[in-house]
Amino acid sequence: MEIISYRPGAKSEALDRIRSRSLQMNADLIARVAGIVEAVRAGGDESLIHYTRELDRVSLTPAELRLDAGFLEETASRAEPRAVEAFRKAIGNVRAFHERQRETDWQMAGCSGAVTGLRILPIASAGLYVPGGSAAYPSSVIMNAVPAQVAGVRRIAVTTPPNTFERAPAVAAVILEMGITEVYRVGGAQAIAALAFGTETIPRVDKIVGPGNIYVAIAKKLVYGAAGIDSIAGPTEVIVLADETADPRFIAADLLAQAEHDELASAICVTTSPELAREVSGEVERQIASLERREIARASIDRYGAIFVAESLEAGCELINLIAPEHLELMTSDDDRAASLIENAGAIFFGAWSSEPVGDYLAGPNHVLPTVGTARFSSPLGVYDFLKRQSVIRYTREAIEEAAGDIAAMADSEGLTAHKRAVLIRKEDETTDEHR
């Protein structure tokens, strides 16, 4: 791995390259996805089936779009029992964590009997996109569906490419474990359009969540407004902040765990120890040779991997806040002090025993995290993403009479005379009690 001496404010080509990672949404690709989205919006099931045949090489009828319970049960029976047991445990942990995110209505009293407050309600429906191929991860089903269920979303619809269950029967097992019954065998941009606009077979949803390839990401961006979306996720990333007390084997293993995801993934070590930097670099080379996905990991490490040697813990944390990583691991002699210097990170893993895959699978916090610098202003997926809030205002006659003068003055200053009249008419009116 490339070892770079980092000085705050100094120019770094490697840092610029890492920070510039993003999904490449060129004009031609956007136009192609827009065509698919519009075709499904206008053509419904017919267009959905057309693109499934053209892009997935699978011919379906409208009646075959939705999977029945028998298919899911038969598919789930082929899943590895030990994996299903582990995913069941993960569901429990993730649910317990997200239960703590519940919100409740509240009210506050004002002058003369006025009451204001907030109502918290779940959205009515959510669509969960599950990628196919090598990215068909049962853990992502858990992380996206659990917060929706805890929030109280009444309808959760899953869409996934037709070949998903052949390659990943554990996805079906997790869907059944979670009690989800509405599952469609359709993927790509056409699935996102179907969820956003609805077809004869697939009713529209209020919000679309879940990972996907560049076509799915563009489609989510295009349909936003017709439906809500979770985010436009970019390539995954990890930073390990370490000092001379850290074990280079652990650091290398965690960097490679991230690098094997994707050639665009970024795996970075920030350290105050030049000696540790050299040891980590050597350990990465030793470990990468034994990986099944070593070609992907190698491309990731070569393009977007680096070891930055900082002059101090403060300088290292400044660099981390600049990058705003999705995952941040702390392996220092004082992790709490290091964490106190961090403002921008999707999730923080404390200590040598808190390897990032623990968060990916089992710990409980959501593994859907802000990527490519969006941790500066975004948060992990949670129950709050499936809730809506309604402001509540309840004024008495006495309260409006007291407030009318102030409201009228503000309306006057903005030239909104009807606003002014709407409050003054109540102050002047001698309405009987039955109209109060």
Secondary structure in CASP SS format (residue, H / E / C, confidence):
PFRMAT SS
TARGET T0000
AUTHOR 0000-0000-0000
METHOD secondary structure of the structure
MODEL  1
M C 1.00
E C 1.00
I E 1.00
I E 1.00
S E 1.00
Y E 1.00
R C 1.00
P C 1.00
G C 1.00
A C 1.00
K C 1.00
S C 1.00
E H 1.00
A H 1.00
L H 1.00
D H 1.00
R H 1.00
I H 1.00
R H 1.00
S C 1.00
R C 1.00
S C 1.00
L C 1.00
Q C 1.00
M C 1.00
N C 1.00
A H 1.00
D H 1.00
L H 1.00
I H 1.00
A H 1.00
R H 1.00
V H 1.00
A H 1.00
G H 1.00
I H 1.00
V H 1.00
E H 1.00
A H 1.00
V H 1.00
R H 1.00
A H 1.00
G H 1.00
G C 1.00
D H 1.00
E H 1.00
S H 1.00
L H 1.00
I H 1.00
H H 1.00
Y H 1.00
T H 1.00
R H 1.00
E H 1.00
L H 1.00
D H 1.00
R C 1.00
V C 1.00
S C 1.00
L C 1.00
T C 1.00
P H 1.00
A H 1.00
E H 1.00
L C 1.00
R E 1.00
L C 1.00
D C 1.00
A H 1.00
G H 1.00
F H 1.00
L H 1.00
E H 1.00
E H 1.00
T H 1.00
A H 1.00
S C 1.00
R C 1.00
A C 1.00
E C 1.00
P H 1.00
R H 1.00
A H 1.00
V H 1.00
E H 1.00
A H 1.00
F H 1.00
R H 1.00
K H 1.00
A H 1.00
I H 1.00
G H 1.00
N H 1.00
V H 1.00
R H 1.00
A H 1.00
F H 1.00
H H 1.00
E H 1.00
R C 1.00
Q C 1.00
R C 1.00
E C 1.00
T C 1.00
D C 1.00
W E 1.00
Q E 1.00
M E 1.00
A E 1.00
G C 1.00
C H 1.00
S H 1.00
G H 1.00
A C 1.00
V E 1.00
T E 1.00
G E 1.00
L E 1.00
R E 1.00
I E 1.00
L E 1.00
P E 1.00
I C 1.00
A C 1.00
S E 1.00
A E 1.00
G E 1.00
L E 1.00
Y E 1.00
V C 1.00
P C 1.00
G C 1.00
G H 1.00
S H 1.00
A H 1.00
A C 1.00
Y C 1.00
P H 1.00
S H 1.00
S H 1.00
V H 1.00
I H 1.00
M H 1.00
N H 1.00
A H 1.00
V H 1.00
P H 1.00
A H 1.00
Q H 1.00
V H 1.00
A H 1.00
G C 1.00
V C 1.00
R C 1.00
R E 1.00
I E 1.00
A E 1.00
V E 1.00
T E 1.00
T E 1.00
P C 1.00
P C 1.00
N C 1.00
T H 1.00
F H 1.00
E H 1.00
R H 1.00
A C 1.00
P H 1.00
A H 1.00
V H 1.00
A H 1.00
A H 1.00
V H 1.00
I H 1.00
L H 1.00
E H 1.00
M C 1.00
G C 1.00
I C 1.00
T C 1.00
E E 1.00
V E 1.00
Y E 1.00
R E 1.00
V C 1.00
G C 1.00
G H 1.00
A H 1.00
Q H 1.00
A H 1.00
I H 1.00
A H 1.00
A H 1.00
L H 1.00
A H 1.00
F H 1.00
G C 1.00
T C 1.00
E C 1.00
T C 1.00
I C 1.00
P C 1.00
R C 1.00
V C 1.00
D C 1.00
K E 1.00
I E 1.00
V E 1.00
G C 1.00
P C 1.00
G C 1.00
N C 1.00
I H 1.00
Y H 1.00
V H 1.00
A H 1.00
I H 1.00
A H 1.00
K H 1.00
K H 1.00
L H 1.00
V H 1.00
Y E 1.00
G C 1.00
A C 1.00
A E 1.00
G E 1.00
I E 1.00
D C 1.00
S C 1.00
I C 1.00
A C 1.00
G C 1.00
P C 1.00
T C 1.00
E E 1.00
V E 1.00
I E 1.00
V E 1.00
L E 1.00
A E 1.00
D C 1.00
E C 1.00
T C 1.00
A C 1.00
D C 1.00
P H 1.00
R H 1.00
F H 1.00
I H 1.00
A H 1.00
A H 1.00
D H 1.00
L H 1.00
L H 1.00
A H 1.00
Q H 1.00
A H 1.00
E C 1.00
H C 1.00
D C 1.00
E C 1.00
L C 1.00
A C 1.00
S E 1.00
A E 1.00
I E 1.00
C E 1.00
V E 1.00
T E 1.00
T C 1.00
S C 1.00
P H 1.00
E H 1.00
L H 1.00
A H 1.00
R H 1.00
E H 1.00
V H 1.00
S H 1.00
G H 1.00
E H 1.00
V H 1.00
E H 1.00
R H 1.00
Q H 1.00
I H 1.00
A C 1.00
S C 1.00
L C 1.00
E C 1.00
R C 1.00
R H 1.00
E H 1.00
I H 1.00
A H 1.00
R H 1.00
A H 1.00
S H 1.00
I H 1.00
D H 1.00
R H 1.00
Y H 1.00
G C 1.00
A E 1.00
I E 1.00
F E 1.00
V E 1.00
A E 1.00
E C 1.00
S C 1.00
L H 1.00
E H 1.00
A H 1.00
G H 1.00
C H 1.00
E H 1.00
L H 1.00
I H 1.00
N H 1.00
L H 1.00
I H 1.00
A C 1.00
P C 1.00
E C 1.00
H E 1.00
L E 1.00
E E 1.00
L E 1.00
M E 1.00
T C 1.00
S C 1.00
D C 1.00
D H 1.00
D H 1.00
R H 1.00
A H 1.00
A H 1.00
S H 1.00
L C 1.00
I C 1.00
E C 1.00
N C 1.00
A C 1.00
G C 1.00
A E 1.00
I E 1.00
F E 1.00
F E 1.00
G C 1.00
A C 1.00
W C 1.00
S C 1.00
S C 1.00
E H 1.00
P H 1.00
V H 1.00
G H 1.00
D H 1.00
Y H 1.00
L C 1.00
A C 1.00
G C 1.00
P C 1.00
N C 1.00
H C 1.00
V C 1.00
L C 1.00
P C 1.00
T C 1.00
V C 1.00
G C 1.00
T H 1.00
A H 1.00
R H 1.00
F C 1.00
S C 1.00
S C 1.00
P C 1.00
L C 1.00
G C 1.00
V H 1.00
Y H 1.00
D H 1.00
F H 1.00
L E 1.00
K E 1.00
R E 1.00
Q E 1.00
S E 1.00
V E 1.00
I E 1.00
R E 1.00
Y C 1.00
T C 1.00
R H 1.00
E H 1.00
A H 1.00
I H 1.00
E H 1.00
E H 1.00
A H 1.00
A H 1.00
G H 1.00
D H 1.00
I H 1.00
A H 1.00
A H 1.00
M H 1.00
A H 1.00
D H 1.00
S H 1.00
E C 1.00
G C 1.00
L C 1.00
T H 1.00
A H 1.00
H H 1.00
K H 1.00
R H 1.00
A H 1.00
V H 1.00
L H 1.00
I H 1.00
R H 1.00
K H 1.00
E H 1.00
D C 1.00
E C 1.00
T C 1.00
T C 1.00
D H 1.00
E H 1.00
H H 1.00
R C 1.00
END
